[in-house]
Amino acid sequence: MPHLTIQASPNVSISHEESLLKSLNKALWDSGHFGKPTDIKARIIPIDTFLVGVEDDEQAHGFIYAHLKLMPGRDNDVREQLAQLLVTTIEDSLSEEQSGRAALKICVEVEEISPVYQKKLLGS
């Protein structure tokens, strides 16, 4: 844990997806809130169809939605700090790539997962 899922509308430019994920994972690791770097898992899930607003011609608006799932126990201040950290890292990583292509809204949600959670490590 944690698990970080990124969704981006197709009109948002992410030229190096793996570099973005590395930046996000490093920022989370550097926050000091996690036990091992390999505890942090991130992925980008593509979106094929999206709509911002109610009219088709509003596709000049794009978004990135980051969903961080944590084990229970961190207070609101820590969750808020992690959310702001992810917003800043995404902004720093992608702002130059957008170059007016789409108005970009960055949204981050930090959520505790259910305490009923199982995992198993296969191999080493």
N, C-alpha and C positions, 0 to 999 in steps of 0.2 A: 504494500500500500504506500503511497497513494496511486490512484488511477486518474490519468488526465486524458480526456477526450476532447478533441478539437473538431469543430465543424465549421466550414467556411463556404459561403455562397460562391458559386462559380465565377462571379465577376470580381472576386478578390484575387489579387496576384500573390501567390506564394511560390516563388521560383525554386526554392530549395527547402522542400518540406522537412527533410531529415535535419537540416541545420536549424530550422525553427524548433523542432522537437528537442534537439540537443540543448539549445539555448533555454528552453522552458525547463527541462529536467535539471540543468545546471543551476538555474535560478532557484528552483525548489530545493535542491541539495544544499546550496549555499545559505539558504534560510536557517539551517541548523535544526529543523523540526523533524528530520527523518533519520532513521538508524543507519541505513546503508544506501549507497547510490543505486544499487540494483533493486531496491524497494520501489523506486519511482518508475512507473510504466506509463508511456504516453503513446497516443495514436491519433492519426487524422482520419476522419471518416468523411468521404466525399459526399456532397449533396448534388444531385442532378437537377432537381426541380425546386424552385423557391419563388417566393413572392414577398416583396417588401411593400407594405401599403395595400391598396385595393385596386390599383390600376396597373396594367401590364407595362405601361411606359415609365414606371418608377424603378426600373431595374438599374438606374444609376446609383442606387443605394445598395450597399453590400454589408455583410456582417461576418464576424468571427465570434463563435460561441465556444467558450472553454468551460468544461464541466470537470471540476476536481472533486473526486470522491476520497474521503478520508475515513480512517477508523475513528470511532467515537472517542471523545475525551478532550478535544482541543476547545478552548473557549472562543467566544465571538471575536475577541481582539486578534487572536492568532489567525482565525479563518479570514477576517477582514484584511489582515496583513498579507496573507497568501494570495487573496483575490487581487489586491492592488499590485503585488509583485508580478502576477501573471499579466495583468493589463499593461503594465509598464514594459515588460519584456516583449509582449506581442507588438506593442506600439513601436518600440525601438527596432525590432526586427523587420517590420513590414512597412513602416510609414513611407520610406523612400521608394519602395517598389510600386506603390499605388499611383503615384504621379497623376492624380486627378482622374484616374480610370473610374473609380466609384467612391462615393462617400462611404467611408468605412466606420461601422459601429462595432466596438469591441465589448463583448458581454462576458462576464465570468461569474459562474455559480460555484460556490463551495458547499459541499453537502457531506454530512456524515452518512456512512453506509449503515445498514442494519448490523446490529451486533451478532447476528447469525450470519457468519461468513466463513467459508471453508477454503483452504488452499492447500496444495501439496506440491512439493518440489520434486521433479523427476530428474535424475542425473545430478551432475555437479557443475 
